[in-house]
Structures are given as structure tokens and as C-alpha cells.
């Protein structure tokens, strides 16, 4: 008999009820729409960053029907700044599926939930647990860390064999009955988020400290085993800031790839020769008007999960517009600079454009 396994669920449930989080905006509800929205927003994003977005999103789209009816631009605008934009595209697609296939009622079977866009096994289990009390295991990043330390499991959790081992353990640790499932699942999340943190964990406050193998072996700071780091690729682009008075030209990005579905500044390959770069920018700008002046803006850098982007703005002022060809209008729009704060733009692009407005003011 493994005492650590046998007592894990009981100790965790007791701790959560006494010391866990109980006042987060998405707690104390069985509304699957709100639970699903919070779970998607919390993927790779901290609670503090999610809370304001969660509130604004619900004001704009109070239920799954409102979200399903919305346009892509409306959804991306509400998500702008939260990052990992494929989540927003999948969220929108999922809402439409729930409405069209399930009459707006979320299924409660984790396997069915996991078949919907943007929902994996762990997220599906969390939605089923919190909305319907289903007995199902979760295994997000926080839980992987808790279990790796608690049971001293060596190896990077992202490796298939280690992940399968952790899933098997997560299933084994579930409480026997459904009555404790909500508190147990929330307790796992809370333990990883508040005590068993990646750095400087609060082991002395942890309800599992007497049974934690990593603590006993002095391996807390070494578990879970980190992924072998490789050099982050670099990518550089020129961004065309085409201005006519107080307006700027924006381009709709393709639905896939970085910033998919958002509006952004048109991009050009970054030429090493500044004169050549200006020639390319001038040719692009000439499609829309007469160029009055051109200069480089301040370079900005943005880090993604798999690479780092360096953007060189090329600011081009037009003194008058000329009629655009029909093909030029597709996916392009003139936007007032004063309104970019509320536009569906990538965070670094929005920050740069807001800086232009403030500089003028």
C-alpha cells in the first residue's frame, strides 16, 4: 500500500477547503460556458492577466450564443493583448460547434468535450468536473509540477513516456467518489499556483510536505526536469506605418500563423540596404497616395514561444490619397490612430501606435 497515494486526495481536499482560492471570478458556478472560457484563457497565462479580460469578454459575449453570432473581428478585438491568438480562433469555432451540434448546451463527457476545437484532455476534464462533477483527471503544467515533486518523477514532463506516467498517476490519485471532485481538482490547481511554484516554492506551508519525495531528497529545485534549451531563432521584418493625416493603414493577417486573424501593420522583408528598403516601402505606398516623407521609427522586439521578432517600422506620410484598385482594398483598412486602443491589434503593434498618438499629443 502506498500511503502517499492513499492519503493524497484527502489531504488536498481538506487543504483546499481551508486555504485554497474561493473568490476567483469563474469559481462558484456550474455554468459550463464561463468555466470553459476561463480554462481557455488560463492556458499559458497568469490569473492576474486573465481576470480583466474575462470580465470584459463576458460583458461583450454573455453566453455561447452571443459568442457564436459574433464576427471574427469582434472576437479578436476582445482578445487583443492576451496573446496566443489561436486560442481565440478555436474559442470562436468551438462556440459555433456547441450551438450547432449541442443546441448551446456543453456536453459533460470529457471525451466529447475534448473533440471540440481548442480543448485538450486536461481542459476537457476540468470543464466536466467543475460544471457537472464528473470524475476525471487533469494534468496541466501546474499539476505536472506538483506530481513530479510529490513522487520524485525524473524526466521532462513533455516527453511522451513521462507524460503517460503522470497521467496514470493522476488517474490513480482521484478521490473515490464524485462529492470531492470539485474541491480536489481546484486544490491541485491552487497548490501548483500558490505554493508549489516553479521558483521559490513555499514548502513549509505545503499540506503535502511530510510526504513529498522531492523535498525529502532535496530535489525540489531540480524537479520537474527542465527541457533542454536550444537557441531561440531570430526573425526580422520591416513594418510599414503608412499614414494619411491621423489615419494609419492596417492589414488583416491570415487566419493561421502568428497574430492570426488580427489587424496589424503591413510587413515587408527587411532589406539590409536602407535605400532598397525605402524603395520597397515607397513602391507599396504609391499604390495609395503621393509620398510626402519617409523615416525609420523606433525598433521594437517581441518574444514568442519559439522565436524572437525584431520589427523595424518604416513611417511613410502621404500628402494625398489616390483611388485604390479593387484588389488593394481586400484585407486593408484605414483606421483612425485615436481608435487603435480599442482595435484588435497585436499588443506590441498597438503599443507602438499608441506611442505615435501620445508623441503627437
N, C-alpha and C positions, 0 to 999 in steps of 0.2 A: 504493500500500500504506500502510495506517495503522499505524504502528509501535506506537502506544499501544494500539490494539485487539489487534494481533497478540501483544503481549507481556503483556497484562493477566492472562490466566488463569495463565500460567506463573509470573509473579512472585507472584501471590496465593496459589497453591498452595504455593510454597516458603515464603512468609512464614507461612502458617497452620501448616504442619508444624513450623516452628521456633519460632514466637512466639504462635500462636493459643491459644484456650482448648481444653483437652482433658479437664477433670475435672468438667464440669457433670453433674448427676445424670442427665440424659437423653441424654448422649453415650455413645459406645462400645457402642451397641446397635443392632440392626436390628429390634427389636420395634416394629411399627407402632403398637400401642396406646400405648406410652409416648411415642413420638415425636409422635404426634397430640395426646396430652394436653398435652405441653409446648408445642407450637406454638400451641394454642388459648389456653393460659394466658398465653403471652408476647405475645399480641396486645394492644398498648397498655399493657403492664405490664412493669416493670423486672425483670431477672433476680433481684435480691436479694429482691424481694417474692414472686416465684413459687416459689422454692426450698422454703420451708417448706410451702406449700400443696400443691405437687407431691408431697412425701413423704407428707403426711397423706392426700391423695386416693388414692394408690396403696395405702396401708395399708387404707383402707376399701373400695376397689374395685380389687383387684389385676389384673383383666383386664376385657375388654369385656363378658363375660357377666355379671360381678358388677355392672357399671355398668348394663347393660340391665335387670337384675332389680330394681334399686333403685327406691324411691319418689321422687317429685318432691321431697318434703320432705328426704329423706336427701341428695340431690344438692345442693340449695340450702343445706342446713346446712353441708356440706363446703366450699362455695364462698363462704360468707358472709364478707364483708370484702375479697374480691378485686376486686369491682366488675364493671361491665359484665356484668350478670347474664344478658343474652340469650345470652352465651357458654355458660353452664351449661345453659340450657334446650336450646340447639342441641346441646351435647355429649351430653346425655341422649338426645335424639331420634336423633342420629347413631349412638350405640351400639346402639340398638334396631334401626336400619336395617341396620347391619353384621351383627348377629346374625340378623335375619330374612331378609335378602336375600343375604348372603355367608357364612352359616354361621360368623360370628365372625372371618373372615379378611379383613383390609383389602385392597381392590383395589390394584393397583400402577400402573394407568393414571391419570395426573393428571386427565384429563378425567372419568373415572368418579368419582374421589375428590372432585373439585370439585362433583359433583352431590349430594353428601351435605350435610345441614344444617350451617350454620355454617362451611363450608370454601370459601374463595375460591381463585382461580387460583394465587396465590403460596403459600398454605399447602398446597394440594394438591401443588404441585411439591416443596416441602420434604419432605413426608411420603414422596413417591415416591423422592426422591433418597436420603434417609437410611435408608429401610427396604429399598430394592431397587436402589439405584444407577442409577435411571433418569436419562437426560439431559434435564433440564428446567430452565427459568429461574425464579428467584424475583425478586420485586420488592416487598419490604416497605418500610416507612418508612426503615430504615437504608440499604437498597440504593439507594433513590431519591436519598438524600443523597449517597452515595458516587459514583454515576454522574453526578449533576448537577454535582458539583465536579470530578470527574475529566475530564469532557468539556465543562465550562463551558456547561451547558444552561440557558438562561434560561427563566423562566416557572414558575408554580406547578405542582408535580408532580401535584396533584389535578385539574387541568384535563385534559379528555379528550385533547386533541391532544398535550399534553406527556407524559401518561402513556403514550399509544401510542408516542411517540418513545422513551421509556425502555424500554418492553417490547421494542421492536425491537432496541435496543442490548443489552439483557440477553440476548436470544437470540443475537445476533451474538458476544458475548463468551464464550460457553460453551466449555469445553475440547473438543478434537476427539473424545476418547474418553471412555468411561464410568469408567475407572480413577481419574481425578482428580475426579470429580463431587462426592463427599462432602467432600473437603478444600476444593475450590473454593467450594462452597455455604456451608460453615461459615466459610470465610475471609471471604466477603462479609459474613456476619453479624457476625463478630468485628471486622472492620475498622471497620464502622459503629458498633459498640457500644463499642469500646475506644479507637480513635484518631480516626476521622473523626466526632467527636461534634458535636451541634448547636452547642454553645458551647465555646470554648477547645479546638479540635481539636489533636492532637499531630502537627502536620505534619512536624516534624523526624524523628519516628520512623516515619513512614508509608513503606511499601515502594514506594508509587506517587508519591512526592514529585517525582521528576525528570520525570514525565510528566503530572502533574496540571495541567490548563489553568487551573483556578481559582486555584491557588497562583501560577502564573506571571503571571496577570493581576491579582493582588491582590484577588480576588473571593471568597475562601474564606468571609468573614463575611457575604457577600451571597447566597450560593447554598447550598441551593436557594432560589429566590424565595419569600418567605413569602406566605401567604394574606392577602388584605386583611381586616383585623379589623373586626368590627362590634360594637356594644354588646351585652353579654350580657344577655338578658332576665332579669327577676326574677320569682320566684313566691313567694307567702307562704301558709302553711297553719297551722291550729291542729291540734295532735296531742293527742288525749285520753289522758291517763295515768290510766286507771280502775283503782283499787287496792282490794283487799279483803284486809286483813292483809298478808301477804307475797306476795300474788299480784297479777299485773297482767293486764289483758285485752289480747290480741293479735288482730289481724285479718289473714287471708290476703289478700294483694294479688292483683289479676288477673294472669293469666299474661303479658300484654303490658304495655308501658309501663315506667316507672322502677321498679326493685326488683321487677320482675315475678316472681311465684311465691314471694316471701319473706313471712315474717310481719313485721308492723310494728304500730305504734300506729294506732288508728282516726283518720282525718283528718276535720276539719270545715272548711268555708270560714272564713277568718279575717275576722271582723267588726271593723270599726273601733271600734265601740261595745263597751267591755268588758262592760257589763251584758248586752247582747244576746249576746255571746259566751258568757257564763256561763249564760244561759238555754238556749242551744242545747246546751251541754255537759251541763247539768242534765237536759234532756229525754232526751238519749241515755243518760245514766247511770241514769235512773229505770227504764229497761227491765230493769235487772239488780239493783237494790237501792235501799236508802234512803241518800240522800246525807248524809254526816256533815260534810263540809267541802270547800272548793274553793279553789285558789290557782294562780297562774301559776308555771311553772317557768322556768329559765334558757333564754333563746332560743339556738338553735344554727343555724349556717349550713353548708350543704353545697354544693359546686360540682359540677355535672355538665358534660358536654361542651358542651351547648347552652344551659344556663341555670343560674341560681343559686337555690337553695331556702333560704328562711328559715322555720324552724319555731318556733312558739310553743307549748310544752307547757302544757296545762291539766290540773293534777293534781286528781283528784276521788277522795276517800276514801269508801268505803261502810261503813256500820256493820253491815249485814246484807244477805244476798242474797235475792232473790225468784225463784221458778221462771221460767225463760225460755221464751218461746214457741218453737216448733219452728223458725220461720224465723230467729229470733235466733241459734240455735246454729250455723247454716251459716256456715263460714268464720271463726268466732270461737273462741277458746280461752283459758282461764285458765292462766297459766304462773307457776311459782314464780320470783320475782326472782333467787333464788340460782342458777338454772339458765340465765339469759339468756346467760352467757358462751359456752355451747355451742349456743345456739339459732341457727336460720337467720334472722338479722335483718340489716337494712342496717347497715353499720358505724356511721354517726352515731347511729342509734337505739339500737344495742347499747351504744355508749359512754355515751349519756345514761342508760340504765337501770342500767348498771354503776355510774355515779356515784351513783344513788339508793341502791344497796346499800352502797356504801362510805360514803356520808354517814350511813347508819343505823348502820353498824358503828363 
